[in-house]
Structures are given as structure tokens and as C-alpha cells.
Amino acid sequence: MKKIIYFTLGAMTFALGTLGIFLPFLPTTVFYLLTAFFWLRSSDKYYNKFIHSSFYQRAVEEPIVKKKITNAGMVKMFLMILVVFMIPGLLVDNTPMRICLVIVYLAHVIGLTWYLRGKRASVKAGEPND
């Protein structure tokens, strides 16, 4: 029973993640990570099928795990995040909320830039550290 629940939840998050490729307000990467989480627990076969799919490779493996993201990819990611943050900012007339959204957006930009462009290669044991 547990495997069926995990598989169903994984299928739903996979569908939402795939829709997120085309709809800017759905976070593709988050849903694909949830899909991997659920399918890992439901079946090794489905987990392996998912992590070898082109969607996962393009949306999660390359940019997040391997930190191989182009400048255009970074700009696209930040524009998508900006759109997501602008929707409530434009729909709700609340200045403190807008200020909070700007601060959180800037934290995303700084944090993700630091994470994705930070130190990539670790120092090997025995090598001098300059």
C-alpha cells in the first residue's frame, strides 16, 4: 500500500513539474525533486528511469547538482523567480509585503548566485592552499 501511495504522489509531482516547464508560476525543479523522493521510495525501477530522463538531466542534474549553468540559464531562472514574486506584489496592495518580497527575491539572487558560481573545485589532500 505504501509503495502505491508513493508512486501516485510521484506521478502527480512529475506531471506538475513537467507543466512547470511551460508555465512560469510552477517550480519545475522542486516538483522533480519531490518526484525523485517519492519514486525512490516506491520503486528502484521508476527512480532510475526518472533520473536518466532528459527532463531531470536538464532541470536538476546539470544546473543544481553539477553546477553547470550558463549565464543565460541563470538569467532565465532569475526572471522566472521574479515573475513568481511579482504576481502577489501586483495583486495585493500591501507595502510591507512588497518590501518583504523584494528582500526575499534579492536573497534568492545572492544565495543562488553564490551557490551556483561559488568555489567549484575542492582542494585535494596534500596540495598547498594559497
QUITAWO-V762472 format. One line per field, one symbol per residue. psi: psi as a letter, one per 20 degrees, with the letter a starting at -180 (. if undefined). burial: 1 if it has 16 or more other C-alpha atoms within 10 Angstrom, else 0. A space follows every 10 residues. Layout:
psi=???
burial=???
//
This chain:
psi=ghhggggghg hghgghhhhi hhoiipoggg hhghgggghh ihphghghgg ijqhggghhg gghggiknpr hhhgggghhg ggghhhghhh hpnoghgggg ggghghhggg ghggghjaph pqpqpiqqo.
burial=0000011111 1011011111 0001111111 1111110111 1100011001 1000110011 1011000010 0001000101 1101100010 0000000100 1100100010 0100010000 0000000000
//
